[in-house]
């Protein structure tokens, strides 16, 4: 009887560990923005007209990104979307420079056009 209880306990513990390991799969963590990337981002004053032209990089599609941002074509817009899908929503403008093909100069040109929501 002791042997049967021990075997049953062993099976239950094994199943529990397997379930917990399966639930532990998470999205990869976003690489942290460097101090240089953060320092080069500035937020100029935003006018009422600029607010109407702003692009939410956390929800915008390829068309909205490529037409609403300077220096961003369809390929870079798709790279933004792919990065967003892999790492989740952007939390700061500086994180945009982690997308391949987007550097501080592109970010600086568009800092007044981008909104994070």
Jmol script that loads the backbone (N, CA, C; Angstrom):
load data "model"
ATOM      1  N   UNK A   1       0.810  -1.179   0.000  1.00  0.00           N
ATOM      2  CA  UNK A   1       0.000   0.000   0.000  1.00  0.00           C
ATOM      3  C   UNK A   1       0.869   1.265   0.000  1.00  0.00           C
ATOM      4  N   UNK A   2       1.922   1.257   0.813  1.00  0.00           N
ATOM      5  CA  UNK A   2       2.832   2.388   0.850  1.00  0.00           C
ATOM      6  C   UNK A   2       3.447   2.614  -0.518  1.00  0.00           C
ATOM      7  N   UNK A   3       3.789   1.559  -1.209  1.00  0.00           N
ATOM      8  CA  UNK A   3       4.401   1.646  -2.524  1.00  0.00           C
ATOM      9  C   UNK A   3       3.419   2.262  -3.529  1.00  0.00           C
ATOM     10  N   UNK A   4       2.152   1.925  -3.463  1.00  0.00           N
ATOM     11  CA  UNK A   4       1.144   2.474  -4.372  1.00  0.00           C
ATOM     12  C   UNK A   4       0.937   3.976  -4.123  1.00  0.00           C
ATOM     13  N   UNK A   5       0.901   4.370  -2.875  1.00  0.00           N
ATOM     14  CA  UNK A   5       0.742   5.787  -2.539  1.00  0.00           C
ATOM     15  C   UNK A   5       1.964   6.573  -3.017  1.00  0.00           C
ATOM     16  N   UNK A   6       3.145   6.009  -2.809  1.00  0.00           N
ATOM     17  CA  UNK A   6       4.371   6.663  -3.253  1.00  0.00           C
ATOM     18  C   UNK A   6       4.373   6.827  -4.770  1.00  0.00           C
ATOM     19  N   UNK A   7       3.987   5.790  -5.502  1.00  0.00           N
ATOM     20  CA  UNK A   7       3.941   5.865  -6.964  1.00  0.00           C
ATOM     21  C   UNK A   7       2.928   6.911  -7.432  1.00  0.00           C
ATOM     22  N   UNK A   8       1.774   6.958  -6.809  1.00  0.00           N
ATOM     23  CA  UNK A   8       0.749   7.933  -7.161  1.00  0.00           C
ATOM     24  C   UNK A   8       1.244   9.354  -6.892  1.00  0.00           C
ATOM     25  N   UNK A   9       1.895   9.558  -5.752  1.00  0.00           N
ATOM     26  CA  UNK A   9       2.455  10.858  -5.417  1.00  0.00           C
ATOM     27  C   UNK A   9       3.524  11.258  -6.421  1.00  0.00           C
ATOM     28  N   UNK A  10       4.339  10.331  -6.825  1.00  0.00           N
ATOM     29  CA  UNK A  10       5.387  10.575  -7.806  1.00  0.00           C
ATOM     30  C   UNK A  10       4.789  11.029  -9.140  1.00  0.00           C
ATOM     31  N   UNK A  11       3.717  10.405  -9.574  1.00  0.00           N
ATOM     32  CA  UNK A  11       3.048  10.760 -10.831  1.00  0.00           C
ATOM     33  C   UNK A  11       2.433  12.151 -10.729  1.00  0.00           C
ATOM     34  N   UNK A  12       1.781  12.458  -9.627  1.00  0.00           N
ATOM     35  CA  UNK A  12       1.149  13.767  -9.445  1.00  0.00           C
ATOM     36  C   UNK A  12       2.195  14.878  -9.453  1.00  0.00           C
ATOM     37  N   UNK A  13       3.291  14.685  -8.749  1.00  0.00           N
ATOM     38  CA  UNK A  13       4.361  15.684  -8.724  1.00  0.00           C
ATOM     39  C   UNK A  13       4.950  15.858 -10.120  1.00  0.00           C
ATOM     40  N   UNK A  14       5.163  14.786 -10.832  1.00  0.00           N
ATOM     41  CA  UNK A  14       5.704  14.865 -12.188  1.00  0.00           C
ATOM     42  C   UNK A  14       4.789  15.640 -13.119  1.00  0.00           C
ATOM     43  N   UNK A  15       3.484  15.387 -13.034  1.00  0.00           N
ATOM     44  CA  UNK A  15       2.538  16.117 -13.874  1.00  0.00           C
ATOM     45  C   UNK A  15       2.499  17.600 -13.512  1.00  0.00           C
ATOM     46  N   UNK A  16       2.558  17.906 -12.231  1.00  0.00           N
ATOM     47  CA  UNK A  16       2.535  19.301 -11.790  1.00  0.00           C
ATOM     48  C   UNK A  16       3.755  20.051 -12.301  1.00  0.00           C
ATOM     49  N   UNK A  17       4.922  19.458 -12.212  1.00  0.00           N
ATOM     50  CA  UNK A  17       6.149  20.091 -12.696  1.00  0.00           C
ATOM     51  C   UNK A  17       6.061  20.310 -14.200  1.00  0.00           C
ATOM     52  N   UNK A  18       5.548  19.336 -14.927  1.00  0.00           N
ATOM     53  CA  UNK A  18       5.398  19.474 -16.375  1.00  0.00           C
ATOM     54  C   UNK A  18       4.466  20.613 -16.752  1.00  0.00           C
ATOM     55  N   UNK A  19       3.376  20.759 -16.031  1.00  0.00           N
ATOM     56  CA  UNK A  19       2.428  21.841 -16.300  1.00  0.00           C
ATOM     57  C   UNK A  19       3.052  23.191 -15.984  1.00  0.00           C
ATOM     58  N   UNK A  20       3.756  23.289 -14.876  1.00  0.00           N
ATOM     59  CA  UNK A  20       4.392  24.550 -14.503  1.00  0.00           C
ATOM     60  C   UNK A  20       5.465  24.945 -15.506  1.00  0.00           C
ATOM     61  N   UNK A  21       6.229  23.988 -16.002  1.00  0.00           N
ATOM     62  CA  UNK A  21       7.240  24.296 -17.003  1.00  0.00           C
ATOM     63  C   UNK A  21       6.602  24.761 -18.296  1.00  0.00           C
ATOM     64  N   UNK A  22       5.487  24.203 -18.681  1.00  0.00           N
ATOM     65  CA  UNK A  22       4.808  24.601 -19.906  1.00  0.00           C
ATOM     66  C   UNK A  22       4.268  26.023 -19.786  1.00  0.00           C
ATOM     67  N   UNK A  23       3.841  26.433 -18.588  1.00  0.00           N
ATOM     68  CA  UNK A  23       3.308  27.766 -18.389  1.00  0.00           C
ATOM     69  C   UNK A  23       4.411  28.814 -18.259  1.00  0.00           C
ATOM     70  N   UNK A  24       5.627  28.412 -18.049  1.00  0.00           N
ATOM     71  CA  UNK A  24       6.719  29.345 -17.823  1.00  0.00           C
ATOM     72  C   UNK A  24       7.250  29.962 -19.106  1.00  0.00           C
ATOM     73  N   UNK A  25       6.777  29.555 -20.261  1.00  0.00           N
ATOM     74  CA  UNK A  25       7.251  30.099 -21.527  1.00  0.00           C
ATOM     75  C   UNK A  25       6.738  31.525 -21.657  1.00  0.00           C
ATOM     76  N   UNK A  26       7.650  32.474 -21.842  1.00  0.00           N
ATOM     77  CA  UNK A  26       7.289  33.878 -21.933  1.00  0.00           C
ATOM     78  C   UNK A  26       7.905  34.485 -23.174  1.00  0.00           C
ATOM     79  N   UNK A  27       7.494  35.718 -23.473  1.00  0.00           N
ATOM     80  CA  UNK A  27       8.099  36.457 -24.582  1.00  0.00           C
ATOM     81  C   UNK A  27       9.543  36.770 -24.218  1.00  0.00           C
ATOM     82  N   UNK A  28      10.410  36.873 -25.208  1.00  0.00           N
ATOM     83  CA  UNK A  28      11.784  37.258 -24.905  1.00  0.00           C
ATOM     84  C   UNK A  28      11.814  38.685 -24.353  1.00  0.00           C
ATOM     85  N   UNK A  29      12.767  38.960 -23.506  1.00  0.00           N
ATOM     86  CA  UNK A  29      12.839  40.296 -22.920  1.00  0.00           C
ATOM     87  C   UNK A  29      13.457  41.262 -23.916  1.00  0.00           C
ATOM     88  N   UNK A  30      12.994  42.482 -23.865  1.00  0.00           N
ATOM     89  CA  UNK A  30      13.466  43.532 -24.763  1.00  0.00           C
ATOM     90  C   UNK A  30      14.861  43.969 -24.325  1.00  0.00           C
ATOM     91  N   UNK A  31      15.767  44.137 -25.283  1.00  0.00           N
ATOM     92  CA  UNK A  31      17.086  44.632 -24.894  1.00  0.00           C
ATOM     93  C   UNK A  31      16.948  46.059 -24.331  1.00  0.00           C
ATOM     94  N   UNK A  32      17.660  46.396 -23.271  1.00  0.00           N
ATOM     95  CA  UNK A  32      17.506  47.721 -22.676  1.00  0.00           C
ATOM     96  C   UNK A  32      18.079  48.813 -23.582  1.00  0.00           C
ATOM     97  N   UNK A  33      17.456  49.977 -23.564  1.00  0.00           N
ATOM     98  CA  UNK A  33      17.962  51.115 -24.330  1.00  0.00           C
ATOM     99  C   UNK A  33      19.242  51.603 -23.669  1.00  0.00           C
ATOM    100  N   UNK A  34      20.191  52.010 -24.485  1.00  0.00           N
ATOM    101  CA  UNK A  34      21.447  52.518 -23.937  1.00  0.00           C
ATOM    102  C   UNK A  34      21.255  53.958 -23.488  1.00  0.00           C
ATOM    103  N   UNK A  35      22.164  54.439 -22.651  1.00  0.00           N
ATOM    104  CA  UNK A  35      22.082  55.818 -22.181  1.00  0.00           C
ATOM    105  C   UNK A  35      22.187  56.787 -23.346  1.00  0.00           C
ATOM    106  N   UNK A  36      22.994  56.431 -24.363  1.00  0.00           N
ATOM    107  CA  UNK A  36      23.149  57.299 -25.522  1.00  0.00           C
ATOM    108  C   UNK A  36      21.830  57.403 -26.288  1.00  0.00           C
ATOM    109  N   UNK A  37      21.133  56.301 -26.446  1.00  0.00           N
ATOM    110  CA  UNK A  37      19.857  56.326 -27.153  1.00  0.00           C
ATOM    111  C   UNK A  37      18.853  57.186 -26.403  1.00  0.00           C
ATOM    112  N   UNK A  38      18.825  57.072 -25.098  1.00  0.00           N
ATOM    113  CA  UNK A  38      17.880  57.836 -24.290  1.00  0.00           C
ATOM    114  C   UNK A  38      18.233  59.323 -24.320  1.00  0.00           C
ATOM    115  N   UNK A  39      19.509  59.660 -24.256  1.00  0.00           N
ATOM    116  CA  UNK A  39      19.941  61.047 -24.209  1.00  0.00           C
ATOM    117  C   UNK A  39      19.652  61.787 -25.515  1.00  0.00           C
ATOM    118  N   UNK A  40      19.666  61.094 -26.646  1.00  0.00           N
ATOM    119  CA  UNK A  40      19.485  61.756 -27.929  1.00  0.00           C
ATOM    120  C   UNK A  40      18.023  62.010 -28.279  1.00  0.00           C
ATOM    121  N   UNK A  41      17.107  61.528 -27.490  1.00  0.00           N
ATOM    122  CA  UNK A  41      15.688  61.718 -27.769  1.00  0.00           C
ATOM    123  C   UNK A  41      15.213  62.993 -27.099  1.00  0.00           C
ATOM    124  N   UNK A  42      14.597  63.861 -27.893  1.00  0.00           N
ATOM    125  CA  UNK A  42      14.043  65.080 -27.317  1.00  0.00           C
ATOM    126  C   UNK A  42      12.585  65.182 -27.711  1.00  0.00           C
ATOM    127  N   UNK A  43      11.803  65.843 -26.903  1.00  0.00           N
ATOM    128  CA  UNK A  43      10.384  66.047 -27.187  1.00  0.00           C
ATOM    129  C   UNK A  43      10.171  67.529 -27.433  1.00  0.00           C
ATOM    130  N   UNK A  44      10.082  67.951 -28.690  1.00  0.00           N
ATOM    131  CA  UNK A  44       9.805  69.366 -28.944  1.00  0.00           C
ATOM    132  C   UNK A  44       8.369  69.688 -28.557  1.00  0.00           C
ATOM    133  N   UNK A  45       8.070  70.984 -28.457  1.00  0.00           N
ATOM    134  CA  UNK A  45       6.699  71.389 -28.147  1.00  0.00           C
ATOM    135  C   UNK A  45       5.747  70.866 -29.216  1.00  0.00           C
ATOM    136  N   UNK A  46       4.615  70.412 -28.802  1.00  0.00           N
ATOM    137  CA  UNK A  46       3.667  69.818 -29.729  1.00  0.00           C
ATOM    138  C   UNK A  46       2.504  70.769 -29.938  1.00  0.00           C
ATOM    139  N   UNK A  47       2.257  71.121 -31.190  1.00  0.00           N
ATOM    140  CA  UNK A  47       1.155  72.013 -31.512  1.00  0.00           C
ATOM    141  C   UNK A  47      -0.107  71.207 -31.769  1.00  0.00           C
ATOM    142  N   UNK A  48      -1.230  71.887 -31.871  1.00  0.00           N
ATOM    143  CA  UNK A  48      -2.506  71.216 -32.120  1.00  0.00           C
ATOM    144  C   UNK A  48      -2.471  70.500 -33.471  1.00  0.00           C
ATOM    145  N   UNK A  49      -1.873  71.128 -34.507  1.00  0.00           N
ATOM    146  CA  UNK A  49      -1.787  70.500 -35.826  1.00  0.00           C
ATOM    147  C   UNK A  49      -0.926  69.245 -35.770  1.00  0.00           C
ATOM    148  N   UNK A  50       0.141  69.275 -34.962  1.00  0.00           N
ATOM    149  CA  UNK A  50       1.021  68.108 -34.850  1.00  0.00           C
ATOM    150  C   UNK A  50       0.307  66.940 -34.190  1.00  0.00           C
ATOM    151  N   UNK A  51      -0.588  67.233 -33.243  1.00  0.00           N
ATOM    152  CA  UNK A  51      -1.310  66.165 -32.568  1.00  0.00           C
ATOM    153  C   UNK A  51      -2.172  65.396 -33.564  1.00  0.00           C
ATOM    154  N   UNK A  52      -2.751  66.087 -34.535  1.00  0.00           N
ATOM    155  CA  UNK A  52      -3.592  65.437 -35.523  1.00  0.00           C
ATOM    156  C   UNK A  52      -2.779  64.531 -36.445  1.00  0.00           C
ATOM    157  N   UNK A  53      -1.495  64.798 -36.613  1.00  0.00           N
ATOM    158  CA  UNK A  53      -0.648  64.031 -37.517  1.00  0.00           C
ATOM    159  C   UNK A  53       0.188  62.983 -36.799  1.00  0.00           C
ATOM    160  N   UNK A  54       0.025  62.843 -35.515  1.00  0.00           N
ATOM    161  CA  UNK A  54       0.857  61.913 -34.753  1.00  0.00           C
ATOM    162  C   UNK A  54       0.475  60.470 -35.039  1.00  0.00           C
ATOM    163  N   UNK A  55       1.471  59.583 -34.923  1.00  0.00           N
ATOM    164  CA  UNK A  55       1.287  58.163 -35.207  1.00  0.00           C
ATOM    165  C   UNK A  55       1.568  57.367 -33.937  1.00  0.00           C
ATOM    166  N   UNK A  56       0.641  56.513 -33.562  1.00  0.00           N
ATOM    167  CA  UNK A  56       0.836  55.644 -32.401  1.00  0.00           C
ATOM    168  C   UNK A  56       1.616  54.415 -32.876  1.00  0.00           C
ATOM    169  N   UNK A  57       2.889  54.340 -32.523  1.00  0.00           N
ATOM    170  CA  UNK A  57       3.722  53.235 -33.008  1.00  0.00           C
ATOM    171  C   UNK A  57       3.375  51.898 -32.370  1.00  0.00           C
ATOM    172  N   UNK A  58       2.534  51.908 -31.345  1.00  0.00           N
ATOM    173  CA  UNK A  58       2.131  50.652 -30.711  1.00  0.00           C
ATOM    174  C   UNK A  58       0.911  50.014 -31.365  1.00  0.00           C
ATOM    175  N   UNK A  59       0.215  50.765 -32.221  1.00  0.00           N
ATOM    176  CA  UNK A  59      -0.975  50.210 -32.863  1.00  0.00           C
ATOM    177  C   UNK A  59      -1.005  50.409 -34.375  1.00  0.00           C
ATOM    178  N   UNK A  60      -0.209  51.313 -34.903  1.00  0.00           N
ATOM    179  CA  UNK A  60      -0.261  51.658 -36.322  1.00  0.00           C
ATOM    180  C   UNK A  60       0.207  50.497 -37.204  1.00  0.00           C
ATOM    181  N   UNK A  61      -0.403  50.414 -38.368  1.00  0.00           N
ATOM    182  CA  UNK A  61      -0.027  49.413 -39.358  1.00  0.00           C
ATOM    183  C   UNK A  61       1.056  49.943 -40.284  1.00  0.00           C
ATOM    184  N   UNK A  62       1.411  49.147 -41.274  1.00  0.00           N
ATOM    185  CA  UNK A  62       2.481  49.499 -42.213  1.00  0.00           C
ATOM    186  C   UNK A  62       2.162  50.814 -42.919  1.00  0.00           C
ATOM    187  N   UNK A  63       0.956  50.955 -43.417  1.00  0.00           N
ATOM    188  CA  UNK A  63       0.577  52.160 -44.166  1.00  0.00           C
ATOM    189  C   UNK A  63       0.668  53.414 -43.313  1.00  0.00           C
ATOM    190  N   UNK A  64       0.124  53.359 -42.106  1.00  0.00           N
ATOM    191  CA  UNK A  64       0.144  54.523 -41.215  1.00  0.00           C
ATOM    192  C   UNK A  64       1.568  54.892 -40.806  1.00  0.00           C
ATOM    193  N   UNK A  65       2.394  53.899 -40.533  1.00  0.00           N
ATOM    194  CA  UNK A  65       3.781  54.172 -40.146  1.00  0.00           C
ATOM    195  C   UNK A  65       4.572  54.759 -41.301  1.00  0.00           C
ATOM    196  N   UNK A  66       4.451  54.172 -42.485  1.00  0.00           N
ATOM    197  CA  UNK A  66       5.253  54.626 -43.620  1.00  0.00           C
ATOM    198  C   UNK A  66       4.788  55.978 -44.158  1.00  0.00           C
ATOM    199  N   UNK A  67       3.497  56.278 -44.054  1.00  0.00           N
ATOM    200  CA  UNK A  67       3.021  57.572 -44.554  1.00  0.00           C
ATOM    201  C   UNK A  67       3.119  58.669 -43.496  1.00  0.00           C
ATOM    202  N   UNK A  68       3.082  58.311 -42.226  1.00  0.00           N
ATOM    203  CA  UNK A  68       3.080  59.313 -41.168  1.00  0.00           C
ATOM    204  C   UNK A  68       4.434  59.677 -40.607  1.00  0.00           C
ATOM    205  N   UNK A  69       5.459  58.872 -40.889  1.00  0.00           N
ATOM    206  CA  UNK A  69       6.784  59.130 -40.326  1.00  0.00           C
ATOM    207  C   UNK A  69       7.795  59.401 -41.427  1.00  0.00           C
ATOM    208  N   UNK A  70       8.666  60.367 -41.201  1.00  0.00           N
ATOM    209  CA  UNK A  70       9.713  60.716 -42.168  1.00  0.00           C
ATOM    210  C   UNK A  70      10.805  59.656 -42.159  1.00  0.00           C
ATOM    211  N   UNK A  71      11.223  59.247 -43.342  1.00  0.00           N
ATOM    212  CA  UNK A  71      12.321  58.291 -43.457  1.00  0.00           C
ATOM    213  C   UNK A  71      11.927  56.859 -43.157  1.00  0.00           C
ATOM    214  N   UNK A  72      10.648  56.586 -43.019  1.00  0.00           N
ATOM    215  CA  UNK A  72      10.168  55.236 -42.741  1.00  0.00           C
ATOM    216  C   UNK A  72       9.348  54.771 -43.940  1.00  0.00           C
ATOM    217  N   UNK A  73       9.879  53.773 -44.630  1.00  0.00           N
ATOM    218  CA  UNK A  73       9.161  53.179 -45.744  1.00  0.00           C
ATOM    219  C   UNK A  73       8.480  51.900 -45.297  1.00  0.00           C
ATOM    220  N   UNK A  74       7.904  51.175 -46.248  1.00  0.00           N
ATOM    221  CA  UNK A  74       7.194  49.947 -45.895  1.00  0.00           C
ATOM    222  C   UNK A  74       8.064  48.900 -45.189  1.00  0.00           C
ATOM    223  N   UNK A  75       9.337  48.770 -45.588  1.00  0.00           N
ATOM    224  CA  UNK A  75      10.202  47.756 -44.961  1.00  0.00           C
ATOM    225  C   UNK A  75      10.512  48.099 -43.509  1.00  0.00           C
ATOM    226  N   UNK A  76      10.848  49.366 -43.250  1.00  0.00           N
ATOM    227  CA  UNK A  76      11.124  49.763 -41.864  1.00  0.00           C
ATOM    228  C   UNK A  76       9.847  49.730 -41.030  1.00  0.00           C
ATOM    229  N   UNK A  77       8.727  50.081 -41.648  1.00  0.00           N
ATOM    230  CA  UNK A  77       7.452  50.014 -40.931  1.00  0.00           C
ATOM    231  C   UNK A  77       7.158  48.576 -40.523  1.00  0.00           C
ATOM    232  N   UNK A  78       7.422  47.629 -41.418  1.00  0.00           N
ATOM    233  CA  UNK A  78       7.211  46.218 -41.089  1.00  0.00           C
ATOM    234  C   UNK A  78       8.176  45.768 -40.003  1.00  0.00           C
ATOM    235  N   UNK A  79       9.408  46.299 -40.026  1.00  0.00           N
ATOM    236  CA  UNK A  79      10.383  45.965 -38.980  1.00  0.00           C
ATOM    237  C   UNK A  79       9.898  46.470 -37.616  1.00  0.00           C
ATOM    238  N   UNK A  80       9.258  47.647 -37.589  1.00  0.00           N
ATOM    239  CA  UNK A  80       8.698  48.178 -36.339  1.00  0.00           C
ATOM    240  C   UNK A  80       7.609  47.246 -35.819  1.00  0.00           C
ATOM    241  N   UNK A  81       6.740  46.808 -36.716  1.00  0.00           N
ATOM    242  CA  UNK A  81       5.641  45.919 -36.332  1.00  0.00           C
ATOM    243  C   UNK A  81       6.175  44.576 -35.851  1.00  0.00           C
ATOM    244  N   UNK A  82       7.181  44.034 -36.541  1.00  0.00           N
ATOM    245  CA  UNK A  82       7.770  42.754 -36.133  1.00  0.00           C
ATOM    246  C   UNK A  82       8.414  42.864 -34.756  1.00  0.00           C
ATOM    247  N   UNK A  83       9.131  43.968 -34.511  1.00  0.00           N
ATOM    248  CA  UNK A  83       9.759  44.196 -33.207  1.00  0.00           C
ATOM    249  C   UNK A  83       8.688  44.277 -32.123  1.00  0.00           C
ATOM    250  N   UNK A  84       7.617  44.997 -32.417  1.00  0.00           N
ATOM    251  CA  UNK A  84       6.509  45.160 -31.477  1.00  0.00           C
ATOM    252  C   UNK A  84       5.852  43.822 -31.155  1.00  0.00           C
ATOM    253  N   UNK A  85       5.710  42.966 -32.162  1.00  0.00           N
ATOM    254  CA  UNK A  85       5.118  41.645 -31.935  1.00  0.00           C
ATOM    255  C   UNK A  85       6.028  40.770 -31.083  1.00  0.00           C
ATOM    256  N   UNK A  86       7.336  40.884 -31.308  1.00  0.00           N
ATOM    257  CA  UNK A  86       8.280  40.042 -30.576  1.00  0.00           C
ATOM    258  C   UNK A  86       8.467  40.490 -29.131  1.00  0.00           C
ATOM    259  N   UNK A  87       8.548  41.808 -28.894  1.00  0.00           N
ATOM    260  CA  UNK A  87       8.890  42.311 -27.563  1.00  0.00           C
ATOM    261  C   UNK A  87       7.750  43.012 -26.837  1.00  0.00           C
ATOM    262  N   UNK A  88       6.644  43.243 -27.513  1.00  0.00           N
ATOM    263  CA  UNK A  88       5.536  43.951 -26.883  1.00  0.00           C
ATOM    264  C   UNK A  88       5.569  45.435 -27.202  1.00  0.00           C
ATOM    265  N   UNK A  89       4.650  46.163 -26.625  1.00  0.00           N
ATOM    266  CA  UNK A  89       4.488  47.592 -26.902  1.00  0.00           C
ATOM    267  C   UNK A  89       5.733  48.381 -26.507  1.00  0.00           C
ATOM    268  N   UNK A  90       5.992  49.446 -27.264  1.00  0.00           N
ATOM    269  CA  UNK A  90       7.096  50.346 -26.953  1.00  0.00           C
ATOM    270  C   UNK A  90       6.731  51.142 -25.712  1.00  0.00           C
ATOM    271  N   UNK A  91       7.678  51.281 -24.805  1.00  0.00           N
ATOM    272  CA  UNK A  91       7.438  52.019 -23.572  1.00  0.00           C
ATOM    273  C   UNK A  91       8.075  53.398 -23.611  1.00  0.00           C
ATOM    274  N   UNK A  92       9.028  53.605 -24.523  1.00  0.00           N
ATOM    275  CA  UNK A  92       9.670  54.907 -24.673  1.00  0.00           C
ATOM    276  C   UNK A  92      10.072  55.090 -26.129  1.00  0.00           C
ATOM    277  N   UNK A  93      10.294  56.338 -26.503  1.00  0.00           N
ATOM    278  CA  UNK A  93      10.737  56.620 -27.868  1.00  0.00           C
ATOM    279  C   UNK A  93      12.117  56.038 -28.128  1.00  0.00           C
ATOM    280  N   UNK A  94      12.960  56.024 -27.116  1.00  0.00           N
ATOM    281  CA  UNK A  94      14.320  55.522 -27.274  1.00  0.00           C
ATOM    282  C   UNK A  94      14.347  54.056 -27.715  1.00  0.00           C
ATOM    283  N   UNK A  95      13.347  53.284 -27.328  1.00  0.00           N
ATOM    284  CA  UNK A  95      13.310  51.867 -27.710  1.00  0.00           C
ATOM    285  C   UNK A  95      13.167  51.690 -29.214  1.00  0.00           C
ATOM    286  N   UNK A  96      12.651  52.698 -29.897  1.00  0.00           N
ATOM    287  CA  UNK A  96      12.485  52.605 -31.347  1.00  0.00           C
ATOM    288  C   UNK A  96      13.829  52.469 -32.063  1.00  0.00           C
ATOM    289  N   UNK A  97      14.901  52.984 -31.462  1.00  0.00           N
ATOM    290  CA  UNK A  97      16.224  52.882 -32.088  1.00  0.00           C
ATOM    291  C   UNK A  97      16.772  51.454 -32.041  1.00  0.00           C
ATOM    292  N   UNK A  98      16.112  50.562 -31.320  1.00  0.00           N
ATOM    293  CA  UNK A  98      16.539  49.167 -31.288  1.00  0.00           C
ATOM    294  C   UNK A  98      16.022  48.394 -32.495  1.00  0.00           C
ATOM    295  N   UNK A  99      15.134  49.019 -33.262  1.00  0.00           N
ATOM    296  CA  UNK A  99      14.636  48.395 -34.491  1.00  0.00           C
ATOM    297  C   UNK A  99      15.698  48.585 -35.559  1.00  0.00           C
ATOM    298  N   UNK A 100      16.026  47.502 -36.254  1.00  0.00           N
ATOM    299  CA  UNK A 100      17.064  47.556 -37.276  1.00  0.00           C
ATOM    300  C   UNK A 100      16.702  48.585 -38.342  1.00  0.00           C
ATOM    301  N   UNK A 101      17.637  49.487 -38.629  1.00  0.00           N
ATOM    302  CA  UNK A 101      17.439  50.503 -39.652  1.00  0.00           C
ATOM    303  C   UNK A 101      16.936  51.832 -39.134  1.00  0.00           C
ATOM    304  N   UNK A 102      16.667  51.918 -37.842  1.00  0.00           N
ATOM    305  CA  UNK A 102      16.187  53.173 -37.263  1.00  0.00           C
ATOM    306  C   UNK A 102      17.219  53.643 -36.243  1.00  0.00           C
ATOM    307  N   UNK A 103      17.786  54.788 -36.523  1.00  0.00           N
ATOM    308  CA  UNK A 103      18.804  55.332 -35.639  1.00  0.00           C
ATOM    309  C   UNK A 103      18.338  56.612 -34.972  1.00  0.00           C
ATOM    310  N   UNK A 104      19.222  57.235 -34.222  1.00  0.00           N
ATOM    311  CA  UNK A 104      18.872  58.462 -33.506  1.00  0.00           C
ATOM    312  C   UNK A 104      18.420  59.591 -34.438  1.00  0.00           C
ATOM    313  N   UNK A 105      19.013  59.701 -35.638  1.00  0.00           N
ATOM    314  CA  UNK A 105      18.625  60.770 -36.559  1.00  0.00           C
ATOM    315  C   UNK A 105      17.179  60.604 -37.022  1.00  0.00           C
ATOM    316  N   UNK A 106      16.794  59.385 -37.362  1.00  0.00           N
ATOM    317  CA  UNK A 106      15.410  59.120 -37.776  1.00  0.00           C
ATOM    318  C   UNK A 106      14.459  59.380 -36.618  1.00  0.00           C
ATOM    319  N   UNK A 107      14.852  58.981 -35.438  1.00  0.00           N
ATOM    320  CA  UNK A 107      14.021  59.196 -34.261  1.00  0.00           C
ATOM    321  C   UNK A 107      13.866  60.691 -33.984  1.00  0.00           C
ATOM    322  N   UNK A 108      14.939  61.440 -34.122  1.00  0.00           N
ATOM    323  CA  UNK A 108      14.906  62.882 -33.885  1.00  0.00           C
ATOM    324  C   UNK A 108      13.965  63.581 -34.862  1.00  0.00           C
ATOM    325  N   UNK A 109      14.004  63.166 -36.140  1.00  0.00           N
ATOM    326  CA  UNK A 109      13.111  63.760 -37.157  1.00  0.00           C
ATOM    327  C   UNK A 109      11.645  63.506 -36.847  1.00  0.00           C
ATOM    328  N   UNK A 110      11.353  62.401 -36.185  1.00  0.00           N
ATOM    329  CA  UNK A 110       9.976  61.990 -35.969  1.00  0.00           C
ATOM    330  C   UNK A 110       9.485  62.105 -34.540  1.00  0.00           C
ATOM    331  N   UNK A 111      10.287  62.610 -33.642  1.00  0.00           N
ATOM    332  CA  UNK A 111       9.904  62.606 -32.221  1.00  0.00           C
ATOM    333  C   UNK A 111       8.610  63.375 -31.973  1.00  0.00           C
ATOM    334  N   UNK A 112       8.317  64.402 -32.745  1.00  0.00           N
ATOM    335  CA  UNK A 112       7.083  65.155 -32.584  1.00  0.00           C
ATOM    336  C   UNK A 112       5.882  64.495 -33.250  1.00  0.00           C
ATOM    337  N   UNK A 113       6.133  63.493 -34.074  1.00  0.00           N
ATOM    338  CA  UNK A 113       5.071  62.806 -34.802  1.00  0.00           C
ATOM    339  C   UNK A 113       4.635  61.495 -34.133  1.00  0.00           C
ATOM    340  N   UNK A 114       5.404  61.039 -33.157  1.00  0.00           N
ATOM    341  CA  UNK A 114       5.155  59.729 -32.541  1.00  0.00           C
ATOM    342  C   UNK A 114       4.448  59.885 -31.215  1.00  0.00           C
ATOM    343  N   UNK A 115       3.491  59.005 -30.981  1.00  0.00           N
ATOM    344  CA  UNK A 115       2.808  58.946 -29.695  1.00  0.00           C
ATOM    345  C   UNK A 115       2.843  57.500 -29.223  1.00  0.00           C
ATOM    346  N   UNK A 116       2.960  57.315 -27.910  1.00  0.00           N
ATOM    347  CA  UNK A 116       2.965  55.984 -27.299  1.00  0.00           C
ATOM    348  C   UNK A 116       1.711  55.849 -26.450  1.00  0.00           C
ATOM    349  N   UNK A 117       0.872  54.899 -26.774  1.00  0.00           N
ATOM    350  CA  UNK A 117      -0.345  54.658 -25.973  1.00  0.00           C
ATOM    351  C   UNK A 117      -0.490  53.183 -25.723  1.00  0.00           C
TER     352      UNK A 117
END
end "model"
wireframe off; spacefill off
backbone 0.3
color backbone group
